[in-house]
């Protein structure tokens, strides 16, 4: 998800970070030197996906995207679910990236 966002924004050389009090270049250097960069990126990705998995059902439930709608009008249901996924991803980006 984070890589998709970076690509959408036109970034070609991107790295995933969380703010733990280190400056970003120091964090990157430390992760590369300790060979834990991949592990760090995987943790952030897992946290993001877990959060999206929690948010999506709540959004769908609150807006009435039910199994009945799915059976009745699949195109409308898919449209709603795509909108909820985009909304959930924006929430997670705000929580994990922007803050």
mmCIF file as gemmi writes it, N, C-alpha and C atoms, coordinates in Angstrom:
data_model
loop_
_atom_site.group_PDB
_atom_site.id
_atom_site.type_symbol
_atom_site.label_atom_id
_atom_site.label_alt_id
_atom_site.label_comp_id
_atom_site.label_asym_id
_atom_site.label_entity_id
_atom_site.label_seq_id
_atom_site.pdbx_PDB_ins_code
_atom_site.Cartn_x
_atom_site.Cartn_y
_atom_site.Cartn_z
_atom_site.occupancy
_atom_site.B_iso_or_equiv
_atom_site.pdbx_formal_charge
_atom_site.auth_seq_id
_atom_site.auth_asym_id
_atom_site.pdbx_PDB_model_num
ATOM 1 N N . UNK Axp A 1 ? 0.822 -1.183 0 1 0 ? 1 A 1
ATOM 2 C CA . UNK Axp A 1 ? 0 0 0 1 0 ? 1 A 1
ATOM 3 C C . UNK Axp A 1 ? 0.876 1.261 0 1 0 ? 1 A 1
ATOM 4 N N . UNK Axp A 2 ? 1.913 1.26 0.807 1 0 ? 2 A 1
ATOM 5 C CA . UNK Axp A 2 ? 2.79 2.42 0.86 1 0 ? 2 A 1
ATOM 6 C C . UNK Axp A 2 ? 3.519 2.629 -0.457 1 0 ? 2 A 1
ATOM 7 N N . UNK Axp A 3 ? 3.951 1.547 -1.069 1 0 ? 3 A 1
ATOM 8 C CA . UNK Axp A 3 ? 4.626 1.673 -2.358 1 0 ? 3 A 1
ATOM 9 C C . UNK Axp A 3 ? 3.672 2.191 -3.421 1 0 ? 3 A 1
ATOM 10 N N . UNK Axp A 4 ? 2.425 1.739 -3.387 1 0 ? 4 A 1
ATOM 11 C CA . UNK Axp A 4 ? 1.426 2.241 -4.336 1 0 ? 4 A 1
ATOM 12 C C . UNK Axp A 4 ? 1.25 3.742 -4.183 1 0 ? 4 A 1
ATOM 13 N N . UNK Axp A 5 ? 1.168 4.209 -2.964 1 0 ? 5 A 1
ATOM 14 C CA . UNK Axp A 5 ? 1.006 5.64 -2.724 1 0 ? 5 A 1
ATOM 15 C C . UNK Axp A 5 ? 2.214 6.413 -3.261 1 0 ? 5 A 1
ATOM 16 N N . UNK Axp A 6 ? 3.419 5.911 -3.016 1 0 ? 6 A 1
ATOM 17 C CA . UNK Axp A 6 ? 4.625 6.587 -3.499 1 0 ? 6 A 1
ATOM 18 C C . UNK Axp A 6 ? 4.617 6.652 -5.022 1 0 ? 6 A 1
ATOM 19 N N . UNK Axp A 7 ? 4.228 5.568 -5.67 1 0 ? 7 A 1
ATOM 20 C CA . UNK Axp A 7 ? 4.16 5.563 -7.137 1 0 ? 7 A 1
ATOM 21 C C . UNK Axp A 7 ? 3.128 6.573 -7.634 1 0 ? 7 A 1
ATOM 22 N N . UNK Axp A 8 ? 1.956 6.622 -6.977 1 0 ? 8 A 1
ATOM 23 C CA . UNK Axp A 8 ? 0.902 7.573 -7.368 1 0 ? 8 A 1
ATOM 24 C C . UNK Axp A 8 ? 1.382 9.018 -7.275 1 0 ? 8 A 1
ATOM 25 N N . UNK Axp A 9 ? 2.249 9.287 -6.322 1 0 ? 9 A 1
ATOM 26 C CA . UNK Axp A 9 ? 2.752 10.642 -6.135 1 0 ? 9 A 1
ATOM 27 C C . UNK Axp A 9 ? 3.959 10.944 -7.023 1 0 ? 9 A 1
ATOM 28 N N . UNK Axp A 10 ? 4.406 9.965 -7.797 1 0 ? 10 A 1
ATOM 29 C CA . UNK Axp A 10 ? 5.514 10.174 -8.718 1 0 ? 10 A 1
ATOM 30 C C . UNK Axp A 10 ? 6.89 9.937 -8.136 1 0 ? 10 A 1
ATOM 31 N N . UNK Axp A 11 ? 6.97 9.37 -6.93 1 0 ? 11 A 1
ATOM 32 C CA . UNK Axp A 11 ? 8.267 9.079 -6.343 1 0 ? 11 A 1
ATOM 33 C C . UNK Axp A 11 ? 8.861 7.84 -7.005 1 0 ? 11 A 1
ATOM 34 N N . UNK Axp A 12 ? 10.134 7.881 -7.312 1 0 ? 12 A 1
ATOM 35 C CA . UNK Axp A 12 ? 10.781 6.723 -7.908 1 0 ? 12 A 1
ATOM 36 C C . UNK Axp A 12 ? 11.763 6.062 -6.957 1 0 ? 12 A 1
ATOM 37 N N . UNK Axp A 13 ? 12.239 6.791 -5.969 1 0 ? 13 A 1
ATOM 38 C CA . UNK Axp A 13 ? 13.184 6.246 -5.001 1 0 ? 13 A 1
ATOM 39 C C . UNK Axp A 13 ? 12.592 6.474 -3.613 1 0 ? 13 A 1
ATOM 40 N N . UNK Axp A 14 ? 11.833 5.499 -3.121 1 0 ? 14 A 1
ATOM 41 C CA . UNK Axp A 14 ? 11.109 5.689 -1.879 1 0 ? 14 A 1
ATOM 42 C C . UNK Axp A 14 ? 11.507 4.648 -0.847 1 0 ? 14 A 1
ATOM 43 N N . UNK Axp A 15 ? 11.381 5.05 0.403 1 0 ? 15 A 1
ATOM 44 C CA . UNK Axp A 15 ? 11.704 4.201 1.539 1 0 ? 15 A 1
ATOM 45 C C . UNK Axp A 15 ? 10.599 4.395 2.566 1 0 ? 15 A 1
ATOM 46 N N . UNK Axp A 16 ? 10.232 3.335 3.287 1 0 ? 16 A 1
ATOM 47 C CA . UNK Axp A 16 ? 9.181 3.395 4.292 1 0 ? 16 A 1
ATOM 48 C C . UNK Axp A 16 ? 9.789 3.729 5.647 1 0 ? 16 A 1
ATOM 49 N N . UNK Axp A 17 ? 9.155 4.634 6.39 1 0 ? 17 A 1
ATOM 50 C CA . UNK Axp A 17 ? 9.643 5.031 7.706 1 0 ? 17 A 1
ATOM 51 C C . UNK Axp A 17 ? 8.501 5.128 8.709 1 0 ? 17 A 1
ATOM 52 N N . UNK Axp A 18 ? 8.835 4.983 9.963 1 0 ? 18 A 1
ATOM 53 C CA . UNK Axp A 18 ? 7.974 5.409 11.051 1 0 ? 18 A 1
ATOM 54 C C . UNK Axp A 18 ? 8.825 6.311 11.92 1 0 ? 18 A 1
ATOM 55 N N . UNK Axp A 19 ? 8.192 7.254 12.566 1 0 ? 19 A 1
ATOM 56 C CA . UNK Axp A 19 ? 8.941 8.209 13.371 1 0 ? 19 A 1
ATOM 57 C C . UNK Axp A 19 ? 9.065 7.685 14.788 1 0 ? 19 A 1
ATOM 58 N N . UNK Axp A 20 ? 10.271 7.311 15.166 1 0 ? 20 A 1
ATOM 59 C CA . UNK Axp A 20 ? 10.52 6.833 16.517 1 0 ? 20 A 1
ATOM 60 C C . UNK Axp A 20 ? 11.49 7.753 17.253 1 0 ? 20 A 1
ATOM 61 N N . UNK Axp A 21 ? 11.578 8.996 16.791 1 0 ? 21 A 1
ATOM 62 C CA . UNK Axp A 21 ? 12.433 9.959 17.438 1 0 ? 21 A 1
ATOM 63 C C . UNK Axp A 21 ? 13.774 10.155 16.754 1 0 ? 21 A 1
ATOM 64 N N . UNK Axp A 22 ? 14.114 9.287 15.834 1 0 ? 22 A 1
ATOM 65 C CA . UNK Axp A 22 ? 15.341 9.447 15.064 1 0 ? 22 A 1
ATOM 66 C C . UNK Axp A 22 ? 15.042 10.372 13.896 1 0 ? 22 A 1
ATOM 67 N N . UNK Axp A 23 ? 16.084 11.039 13.385 1 0 ? 23 A 1
ATOM 68 C CA . UNK Axp A 23 ? 15.872 11.763 12.135 1 0 ? 23 A 1
ATOM 69 C C . UNK Axp A 23 ? 15.75 10.72 11.041 1 0 ? 23 A 1
ATOM 70 N N . UNK Axp A 24 ? 15.054 11.029 10.001 1 0 ? 24 A 1
ATOM 71 C CA . UNK Axp A 24 ? 14.795 10.035 8.956 1 0 ? 24 A 1
ATOM 72 C C . UNK Axp A 24 ? 16.072 9.524 8.285 1 0 ? 24 A 1
ATOM 73 N N . UNK Axp A 25 ? 17.022 10.388 7.916 1 0 ? 25 A 1
ATOM 74 C CA . UNK Axp A 25 ? 18.256 9.83 7.334 1 0 ? 25 A 1
ATOM 75 C C . UNK Axp A 25 ? 18.999 8.918 8.317 1 0 ? 25 A 1
ATOM 76 N N . UNK Axp A 26 ? 18.985 9.271 9.603 1 0 ? 26 A 1
ATOM 77 C CA . UNK Axp A 26 ? 19.642 8.431 10.605 1 0 ? 26 A 1
ATOM 78 C C . UNK Axp A 26 ? 18.935 7.086 10.734 1 0 ? 26 A 1
ATOM 79 N N . UNK Axp A 27 ? 17.62 7.108 10.723 1 0 ? 27 A 1
ATOM 80 C CA . UNK Axp A 27 ? 16.854 5.869 10.812 1 0 ? 27 A 1
ATOM 81 C C . UNK Axp A 27 ? 17.143 4.98 9.614 1 0 ? 27 A 1
ATOM 82 N N . UNK Axp A 28 ? 17.111 5.552 8.431 1 0 ? 28 A 1
ATOM 83 C CA . UNK Axp A 28 ? 17.391 4.783 7.217 1 0 ? 28 A 1
ATOM 84 C C . UNK Axp A 28 ? 18.786 4.167 7.282 1 0 ? 28 A 1
ATOM 85 N N . UNK Axp A 29 ? 19.766 4.977 7.621 1 0 ? 29 A 1
ATOM 86 C CA . UNK Axp A 29 ? 21.15 4.499 7.701 1 0 ? 29 A 1
ATOM 87 C C . UNK Axp A 29 ? 21.28 3.378 8.727 1 0 ? 29 A 1
ATOM 88 N N . UNK Axp A 30 ? 20.642 3.565 9.877 1 0 ? 30 A 1
ATOM 89 C CA . UNK Axp A 30 ? 20.706 2.539 10.922 1 0 ? 30 A 1
ATOM 90 C C . UNK Axp A 30 ? 20.043 1.244 10.46 1 0 ? 30 A 1
ATOM 91 N N . UNK Axp A 31 ? 18.905 1.347 9.783 1 0 ? 31 A 1
ATOM 92 C CA . UNK Axp A 31 ? 18.212 0.147 9.305 1 0 ? 31 A 1
ATOM 93 C C . UNK Axp A 31 ? 19.016 -0.566 8.23 1 0 ? 31 A 1
ATOM 94 N N . UNK Axp A 32 ? 19.612 0.194 7.329 1 0 ? 32 A 1
ATOM 95 C CA . UNK Axp A 32 ? 20.442 -0.429 6.29 1 0 ? 32 A 1
ATOM 96 C C . UNK Axp A 32 ? 21.653 -1.093 6.922 1 0 ? 32 A 1
ATOM 97 N N . UNK Axp A 33 ? 22.331 -0.392 7.82 1 0 ? 33 A 1
ATOM 98 C CA . UNK Axp A 33 ? 23.544 -0.929 8.45 1 0 ? 33 A 1
ATOM 99 C C . UNK Axp A 33 ? 23.248 -2.192 9.259 1 0 ? 33 A 1
ATOM 100 N N . UNK Axp A 34 ? 22.089 -2.233 9.902 1 0 ? 34 A 1
ATOM 101 C CA . UNK Axp A 34 ? 21.749 -3.399 10.723 1 0 ? 34 A 1
ATOM 102 C C . UNK Axp A 34 ? 21.061 -4.496 9.917 1 0 ? 34 A 1
ATOM 103 N N . UNK Axp A 35 ? 20.875 -4.258 8.62 1 0 ? 35 A 1
ATOM 104 C CA . UNK Axp A 35 ? 20.191 -5.198 7.729 1 0 ? 35 A 1
ATOM 105 C C . UNK Axp A 35 ? 18.764 -5.496 8.193 1 0 ? 35 A 1
ATOM 106 N N . UNK Axp A 36 ? 18.1 -4.49 8.748 1 0 ? 36 A 1
ATOM 107 C CA . UNK Axp A 36 ? 16.726 -4.653 9.217 1 0 ? 36 A 1
ATOM 108 C C . UNK Axp A 36 ? 15.738 -3.799 8.438 1 0 ? 36 A 1
ATOM 109 N N . UNK Axp A 37 ? 16.171 -3.222 7.324 1 0 ? 37 A 1
ATOM 110 C CA . UNK Axp A 37 ? 15.287 -2.368 6.539 1 0 ? 37 A 1
ATOM 111 C C . UNK Axp A 37 ? 14.084 -3.148 6.021 1 0 ? 37 A 1
ATOM 112 N N . UNK Axp A 38 ? 14.335 -4.323 5.446 1 0 ? 38 A 1
ATOM 113 C CA . UNK Axp A 38 ? 13.23 -5.132 4.923 1 0 ? 38 A 1
ATOM 114 C C . UNK Axp A 38 ? 12.259 -5.504 6.043 1 0 ? 38 A 1
ATOM 115 N N . UNK Axp A 39 ? 12.794 -5.903 7.168 1 0 ? 39 A 1
ATOM 116 C CA . UNK Axp A 39 ? 11.961 -6.271 8.322 1 0 ? 39 A 1
ATOM 117 C C . UNK Axp A 39 ? 11.104 -5.077 8.757 1 0 ? 39 A 1
ATOM 118 N N . UNK Axp A 40 ? 11.709 -3.913 8.794 1 0 ? 40 A 1
ATOM 119 C CA . UNK Axp A 40 ? 10.991 -2.692 9.184 1 0 ? 40 A 1
ATOM 120 C C . UNK Axp A 40 ? 9.866 -2.398 8.195 1 0 ? 40 A 1
ATOM 121 N N . UNK Axp A 41 ? 10.167 -2.475 6.908 1 0 ? 41 A 1
ATOM 122 C CA . UNK Axp A 41 ? 9.151 -2.22 5.883 1 0 ? 41 A 1
ATOM 123 C C . UNK Axp A 41 ? 8.013 -3.243 5.969 1 0 ? 41 A 1
ATOM 124 N N . UNK Axp A 42 ? 8.365 -4.486 6.218 1 0 ? 42 A 1
ATOM 125 C CA . UNK Axp A 42 ? 7.355 -5.534 6.34 1 0 ? 42 A 1
ATOM 126 C C . UNK Axp A 42 ? 6.451 -5.28 7.546 1 0 ? 42 A 1
ATOM 127 N N . UNK Axp A 43 ? 7.012 -4.808 8.652 1 0 ? 43 A 1
ATOM 128 C CA . UNK Axp A 43 ? 6.209 -4.49 9.838 1 0 ? 43 A 1
ATOM 129 C C . UNK Axp A 43 ? 5.231 -3.354 9.554 1 0 ? 43 A 1
ATOM 130 N N . UNK Axp A 44 ? 5.693 -2.313 8.881 1 0 ? 44 A 1
ATOM 131 C CA . UNK Axp A 44 ? 4.821 -1.191 8.553 1 0 ? 44 A 1
ATOM 132 C C . UNK Axp A 44 ? 3.711 -1.636 7.614 1 0 ? 44 A 1
ATOM 133 N N . UNK Axp A 45 ? 4.059 -2.439 6.611 1 0 ? 45 A 1
ATOM 134 C CA . UNK Axp A 45 ? 3.064 -2.933 5.674 1 0 ? 45 A 1
ATOM 135 C C . UNK Axp A 45 ? 2.028 -3.804 6.384 1 0 ? 45 A 1
ATOM 136 N N . UNK Axp A 46 ? 2.489 -4.67 7.281 1 0 ? 46 A 1
ATOM 137 C CA . UNK Axp A 46 ? 1.565 -5.535 8.028 1 0 ? 46 A 1
ATOM 138 C C . UNK Axp A 46 ? 0.645 -4.704 8.92 1 0 ? 46 A 1
ATOM 139 N N . UNK Axp A 47 ? 1.19 -3.683 9.561 1 0 ? 47 A 1
ATOM 140 C CA . UNK Axp A 47 ? 0.367 -2.815 10.41 1 0 ? 47 A 1
ATOM 141 C C . UNK Axp A 47 ? -0.675 -2.08 9.575 1 0 ? 47 A 1
ATOM 142 N N . UNK Axp A 48 ? -0.271 -1.598 8.414 1 0 ? 48 A 1
ATOM 143 C CA . UNK Axp A 48 ? -1.198 -0.885 7.539 1 0 ? 48 A 1
ATOM 144 C C . UNK Axp A 48 ? -2.311 -1.814 7.069 1 0 ? 48 A 1
ATOM 145 N N . UNK Axp A 49 ? -1.953 -3.011 6.628 1 0 ? 49 A 1
ATOM 146 C CA . UNK Axp A 49 ? -2.963 -3.948 6.137 1 0 ? 49 A 1
ATOM 147 C C . UNK Axp A 49 ? -3.907 -4.377 7.249 1 0 ? 49 A 1
ATOM 148 N N . UNK Axp A 50 ? -3.379 -4.6 8.44 1 0 ? 50 A 1
ATOM 149 C CA . UNK Axp A 50 ? -4.216 -4.973 9.576 1 0 ? 50 A 1
ATOM 150 C C . UNK Axp A 50 ? -5.224 -3.882 9.895 1 0 ? 50 A 1
ATOM 151 N N . UNK Axp A 51 ? -4.772 -2.651 9.859 1 0 ? 51 A 1
ATOM 152 C CA . UNK Axp A 51 ? -5.658 -1.517 10.147 1 0 ? 51 A 1
ATOM 153 C C . UNK Axp A 51 ? -6.733 -1.383 9.076 1 0 ? 51 A 1
ATOM 154 N N . UNK Axp A 52 ? -6.366 -1.563 7.811 1 0 ? 52 A 1
ATOM 155 C CA . UNK Axp A 52 ? -7.348 -1.505 6.718 1 0 ? 52 A 1
ATOM 156 C C . UNK Axp A 52 ? -8.387 -2.611 6.899 1 0 ? 52 A 1
ATOM 157 N N . UNK Axp A 53 ? -7.924 -3.799 7.273 1 0 ? 53 A 1
ATOM 158 C CA . UNK Axp A 53 ? -8.841 -4.924 7.488 1 0 ? 53 A 1
ATOM 159 C C . UNK Axp A 53 ? -9.842 -4.644 8.609 1 0 ? 53 A 1
ATOM 160 N N . UNK Axp A 54 ? -9.47 -3.809 9.577 1 0 ? 54 A 1
ATOM 161 C CA . UNK Axp A 54 ? -10.392 -3.441 10.65 1 0 ? 54 A 1
ATOM 162 C C . UNK Axp A 54 ? -11.355 -2.334 10.225 1 0 ? 54 A 1
ATOM 163 N N . UNK Axp A 55 ? -10.87 -1.408 9.425 1 0 ? 55 A 1
ATOM 164 C CA . UNK Axp A 55 ? -11.669 -0.244 9.032 1 0 ? 55 A 1
ATOM 165 C C . UNK Axp A 55 ? -12.713 -0.593 7.968 1 0 ? 55 A 1
ATOM 166 N N . UNK Axp A 56 ? -12.334 -1.409 6.987 1 0 ? 56 A 1
ATOM 167 C CA . UNK Axp A 56 ? -13.226 -1.707 5.852 1 0 ? 56 A 1
ATOM 168 C C . UNK Axp A 56 ? -14.604 -2.229 6.271 1 0 ? 56 A 1
ATOM 169 N N . UNK Axp A 57 ? -14.702 -3.241 7.124 1 0 ? 57 A 1
ATOM 170 C CA . UNK Axp A 57 ? -16.033 -3.727 7.489 1 0 ? 57 A 1
ATOM 171 C C . UNK Axp A 57 ? -16.886 -2.666 8.187 1 0 ? 57 A 1
ATOM 172 N N . UNK Axp A 58 ? -16.239 -1.824 8.99 1 0 ? 58 A 1
ATOM 173 C CA . UNK Axp A 58 ? -16.986 -0.762 9.665 1 0 ? 58 A 1
ATOM 174 C C . UNK Axp A 58 ? -17.553 0.238 8.666 1 0 ? 58 A 1
ATOM 175 N N . UNK Axp A 59 ? -16.754 0.621 7.684 1 0 ? 59 A 1
ATOM 176 C CA . UNK Axp A 59 ? -17.23 1.549 6.654 1 0 ? 59 A 1
ATOM 177 C C . UNK Axp A 59 ? -18.363 0.934 5.845 1 0 ? 59 A 1
ATOM 178 N N . UNK Axp A 60 ? -18.197 -0.32 5.457 1 0 ? 60 A 1
ATOM 179 C CA . UNK Axp A 60 ? -19.229 -1.002 4.668 1 0 ? 60 A 1
ATOM 180 C C . UNK Axp A 60 ? -20.528 -1.125 5.452 1 0 ? 60 A 1
ATOM 181 N N . UNK Axp A 61 ? -20.415 -1.48 6.718 1 0 ? 61 A 1
ATOM 182 C CA . UNK Axp A 61 ? -21.609 -1.647 7.556 1 0 ? 61 A 1
ATOM 183 C C . UNK Axp A 61 ? -22.34 -0.319 7.743 1 0 ? 61 A 1
ATOM 184 N N . UNK Axp A 62 ? -21.573 0.741 7.984 1 0 ? 62 A 1
ATOM 185 C CA . UNK Axp A 62 ? -22.2 2.038 8.239 1 0 ? 62 A 1
ATOM 186 C C . UNK Axp A 62 ? -22.9 2.608 7.007 1 0 ? 62 A 1
ATOM 187 N N . UNK Axp A 63 ? -22.473 2.198 5.813 1 0 ? 63 A 1
ATOM 188 C CA . UNK Axp A 63 ? -23.072 2.748 4.594 1 0 ? 63 A 1
ATOM 189 C C . UNK Axp A 63 ? -24.048 1.785 3.922 1 0 ? 63 A 1
ATOM 190 N N . UNK Axp A 64 ? -24.231 0.612 4.489 1 0 ? 64 A 1
ATOM 191 C CA . UNK Axp A 64 ? -25.223 -0.315 3.96 1 0 ? 64 A 1
ATOM 192 C C . UNK Axp A 64 ? -24.759 -1.178 2.804 1 0 ? 64 A 1
ATOM 193 N N . UNK Axp A 65 ? -23.479 -1.419 2.682 1 0 ? 65 A 1
ATOM 194 C CA . UNK Axp A 65 ? -22.97 -2.322 1.642 1 0 ? 65 A 1
ATOM 195 C C . UNK Axp A 65 ? -23.112 -3.755 2.154 1 0 ? 65 A 1
ATOM 196 N N . UNK Axp A 66 ? -24.285 -4.301 1.995 1 0 ? 66 A 1
ATOM 197 C CA . UNK Axp A 66 ? -24.619 -5.61 2.556 1 0 ? 66 A 1
ATOM 198 C C . UNK Axp A 66 ? -24.488 -6.713 1.503 1 0 ? 66 A 1
ATOM 199 N N . UNK Axp A 67 ? -24.585 -7.934 1.959 1 0 ? 67 A 1
ATOM 200 C CA . UNK Axp A 67 ? -24.593 -9.074 1.044 1 0 ? 67 A 1
ATOM 201 C C . UNK Axp A 67 ? -25.831 -9.024 0.155 1 0 ? 67 A 1
ATOM 202 N N . UNK Axp A 68 ? -26.896 -8.467 0.67 1 0 ? 68 A 1
ATOM 203 C CA . UNK Axp A 68 ? -28.12 -8.313 -0.134 1 0 ? 68 A 1
ATOM 204 C C . UNK Axp A 68 ? -27.862 -7.384 -1.318 1 0 ? 68 A 1
ATOM 205 N N . UNK Axp A 69 ? -27.196 -6.263 -1.073 1 0 ? 69 A 1
ATOM 206 C CA . UNK Axp A 69 ? -26.851 -5.346 -2.157 1 0 ? 69 A 1
ATOM 207 C C . UNK Axp A 69 ? -25.909 -6.026 -3.141 1 0 ? 69 A 1
ATOM 208 N N . UNK Axp A 70 ? -24.98 -6.807 -2.623 1 0 ? 70 A 1
ATOM 209 C CA . UNK Axp A 70 ? -24.032 -7.521 -3.478 1 0 ? 70 A 1
ATOM 210 C C . UNK Axp A 70 ? -24.773 -8.469 -4.422 1 0 ? 70 A 1
ATOM 211 N N . UNK Axp A 71 ? -25.764 -9.163 -3.911 1 0 ? 71 A 1
ATOM 212 C CA . UNK Axp A 71 ? -26.538 -10.087 -4.738 1 0 ? 71 A 1
ATOM 213 C C . UNK Axp A 71 ? -27.446 -9.347 -5.719 1 0 ? 71 A 1
ATOM 214 N N . UNK Axp A 72 ? -27.972 -8.22 -5.294 1 0 ? 72 A 1
ATOM 215 C CA . UNK Axp A 72 ? -28.927 -7.463 -6.105 1 0 ? 72 A 1
ATOM 216 C C . UNK Axp A 72 ? -28.246 -6.624 -7.188 1 0 ? 72 A 1
ATOM 217 N N . UNK Axp A 73 ? -27.181 -5.919 -6.821 1 0 ? 73 A 1
ATOM 218 C CA . UNK Axp A 73 ? -26.516 -4.996 -7.743 1 0 ? 73 A 1
ATOM 219 C C . UNK Axp A 73 ? -25.007 -5.049 -7.512 1 0 ? 73 A 1
ATOM 220 N N . UNK Axp A 74 ? -24.362 -6.014 -8.161 1 0 ? 74 A 1
ATOM 221 C CA . UNK Axp A 74 ? -22.937 -6.233 -7.932 1 0 ? 74 A 1
ATOM 222 C C . UNK Axp A 74 ? -22.093 -5.021 -8.304 1 0 ? 74 A 1
ATOM 223 N N . UNK Axp A 75 ? -22.445 -4.347 -9.376 1 0 ? 75 A 1
ATOM 224 C CA . UNK Axp A 75 ? -21.659 -3.194 -9.803 1 0 ? 75 A 1
ATOM 225 C C . UNK Axp A 75 ? -21.698 -2.075 -8.758 1 0 ? 75 A 1
ATOM 226 N N . UNK Axp A 76 ? -22.851 -1.817 -8.193 1 0 ? 76 A 1
ATOM 227 C CA . UNK Axp A 76 ? -22.964 -0.793 -7.145 1 0 ? 76 A 1
ATOM 228 C C . UNK Axp A 76 ? -22.168 -1.212 -5.91 1 0 ? 76 A 1
ATOM 229 N N . UNK Axp A 77 ? -22.26 -2.494 -5.563 1 0 ? 77 A 1
ATOM 230 C CA . UNK Axp A 77 ? -21.531 -2.994 -4.398 1 0 ? 77 A 1
ATOM 231 C C . UNK Axp A 77 ? -20.021 -2.854 -4.591 1 0 ? 77 A 1
ATOM 232 N N . UNK Axp A 78 ? -19.523 -3.225 -5.773 1 0 ? 78 A 1
ATOM 233 C CA . UNK Axp A 78 ? -18.09 -3.114 -6.058 1 0 ? 78 A 1
ATOM 234 C C . UNK Axp A 78 ? -17.661 -1.654 -6.007 1 0 ? 78 A 1
ATOM 235 N N . UNK Axp A 79 ? -18.476 -0.771 -6.555 1 0 ? 79 A 1
ATOM 236 C CA . UNK Axp A 79 ? -18.164 0.658 -6.503 1 0 ? 79 A 1
ATOM 237 C C . UNK Axp A 79 ? -18.061 1.157 -5.071 1 0 ? 79 A 1
ATOM 238 N N . UNK Axp A 80 ? -19.006 0.756 -4.244 1 0 ? 80 A 1
ATOM 239 C CA . UNK Axp A 80 ? -18.963 1.152 -2.835 1 0 ? 80 A 1
ATOM 240 C C . UNK Axp A 80 ? -17.735 0.594 -2.134 1 0 ? 80 A 1
ATOM 241 N N . UNK Axp A 81 ? -17.435 -0.673 -2.373 1 0 ? 81 A 1
ATOM 242 C CA . UNK Axp A 81 ? -16.289 -1.295 -1.711 1 0 ? 81 A 1
ATOM 243 C C . UNK Axp A 81 ? -14.975 -0.644 -2.154 1 0 ? 81 A 1
ATOM 244 N N . UNK Axp A 82 ? -14.879 -0.291 -3.428 1 0 ? 82 A 1
ATOM 245 C CA . UNK Axp A 82 ? -13.672 0.406 -3.894 1 0 ? 82 A 1
ATOM 246 C C . UNK Axp A 82 ? -13.538 1.76 -3.209 1 0 ? 82 A 1
ATOM 247 N N . UNK Axp A 83 ? -14.647 2.448 -3.052 1 0 ? 83 A 1
ATOM 248 C CA . UNK Axp A 83 ? -14.62 3.74 -2.363 1 0 ? 83 A 1
ATOM 249 C C . UNK Axp A 83 ? -14.226 3.563 -0.902 1 0 ? 83 A 1
ATOM 250 N N . UNK Axp A 84 ? -14.734 2.529 -0.25 1 0 ? 84 A 1
ATOM 251 C CA . UNK Axp A 84 ? -14.387 2.281 1.153 1 0 ? 84 A 1
ATOM 252 C C . UNK Axp A 84 ? -12.916 1.911 1.296 1 0 ? 84 A 1
ATOM 253 N N . UNK Axp A 85 ? -12.408 1.133 0.336 1 0 ? 85 A 1
ATOM 254 C CA . UNK Axp A 85 ? -10.993 0.759 0.399 1 0 ? 85 A 1
ATOM 255 C C . UNK Axp A 85 ? -10.115 2.005 0.263 1 0 ? 85 A 1
ATOM 256 N N . UNK Axp A 86 ? -10.451 2.874 -0.673 1 0 ? 86 A 1
ATOM 257 C CA . UNK Axp A 86 ? -9.68 4.101 -0.847 1 0 ? 86 A 1
ATOM 258 C C . UNK Axp A 86 ? -9.747 4.966 0.408 1 0 ? 86 A 1
ATOM 259 N N . UNK Axp A 87 ? -10.928 5.041 1.005 1 0 ? 87 A 1
ATOM 260 C CA . UNK Axp A 87 ? -11.095 5.828 2.23 1 0 ? 87 A 1
ATOM 261 C C . UNK Axp A 87 ? -10.28 5.213 3.376 1 0 ? 87 A 1
ATOM 262 N N . UNK Axp A 88 ? -10.323 3.903 3.515 1 0 ? 88 A 1
ATOM 263 C CA . UNK Axp A 88 ? -9.56 3.232 4.57 1 0 ? 88 A 1
ATOM 264 C C . UNK Axp A 88 ? -8.06 3.434 4.363 1 0 ? 88 A 1
ATOM 265 N N . UNK Axp A 89 ? -7.601 3.358 3.117 1 0 ? 89 A 1
ATOM 266 C CA . UNK Axp A 89 ? -6.181 3.569 2.836 1 0 ? 89 A 1
ATOM 267 C C . UNK Axp A 89 ? -5.758 4.996 3.182 1 0 ? 89 A 1
ATOM 268 N N . UNK Axp A 90 ? -6.606 5.968 2.901 1 0 ? 90 A 1
ATOM 269 C CA . UNK Axp A 90 ? -6.28 7.353 3.251 1 0 ? 90 A 1
ATOM 270 C C . UNK Axp A 90 ? -6.205 7.537 4.766 1 0 ? 90 A 1
ATOM 271 N N . UNK Axp A 91 ? -7.095 6.887 5.485 1 0 ? 91 A 1
ATOM 272 C CA . UNK Axp A 91 ? -7.062 6.954 6.948 1 0 ? 91 A 1
ATOM 273 C C . UNK Axp A 91 ? -5.75 6.377 7.462 1 0 ? 91 A 1
ATOM 274 N N . UNK Axp A 92 ? -5.375 5.217 6.947 1 0 ? 92 A 1
ATOM 275 C CA . UNK Axp A 92 ? -4.15 4.556 7.389 1 0 ? 92 A 1
ATOM 276 C C . UNK Axp A 92 ? -2.917 5.363 6.989 1 0 ? 92 A 1
ATOM 277 N N . UNK Axp A 93 ? -2.907 5.933 5.792 1 0 ? 93 A 1
ATOM 278 C CA . UNK Axp A 93 ? -1.784 6.786 5.387 1 0 ? 93 A 1
ATOM 279 C C . UNK Axp A 93 ? -1.635 7.955 6.346 1 0 ? 93 A 1
ATOM 280 N N . UNK Axp A 94 ? -2.756 8.53 6.731 1 0 ? 94 A 1
ATOM 281 C CA . UNK Axp A 94 ? -2.704 9.645 7.678 1 0 ? 94 A 1
ATOM 282 C C . UNK Axp A 94 ? -2.151 9.185 9.037 1 0 ? 94 A 1
ATOM 283 N N . UNK Axp A 95 ? -2.597 8.03 9.483 1 0 ? 95 A 1
ATOM 284 C CA . UNK Axp A 95 ? -2.15 7.505 10.783 1 0 ? 95 A 1
ATOM 285 C C . UNK Axp A 95 ? -0.684 7.099 10.779 1 0 ? 95 A 1
ATOM 286 N N . UNK Axp A 96 ? -0.23 6.446 9.708 1 0 ? 96 A 1
ATOM 287 C CA . UNK Axp A 96 ? 1.114 5.867 9.695 1 0 ? 96 A 1
ATOM 288 C C . UNK Axp A 96 ? 2.161 6.732 9 1 0 ? 96 A 1
ATOM 289 N N . UNK Axp A 97 ? 1.752 7.59 8.096 1 0 ? 97 A 1
ATOM 290 C CA . UNK Axp A 97 ? 2.731 8.347 7.31 1 0 ? 97 A 1
ATOM 291 C C . UNK Axp A 97 ? 2.758 9.824 7.694 1 0 ? 97 A 1
ATOM 292 N N . UNK Axp A 98 ? 1.602 10.447 7.657 1 0 ? 98 A 1
ATOM 293 C CA . UNK Axp A 98 ? 1.551 11.894 7.795 1 0 ? 98 A 1
ATOM 294 C C . UNK Axp A 98 ? 1.748 12.385 9.22 1 0 ? 98 A 1
ATOM 295 N N . UNK Axp A 99 ? 1.344 11.597 10.207 1 0 ? 99 A 1
ATOM 296 C CA . UNK Axp A 99 ? 1.493 12.032 11.609 1 0 ? 99 A 1
ATOM 297 C C . UNK Axp A 99 ? 2.802 11.611 12.199 1 0 ? 99 A 1
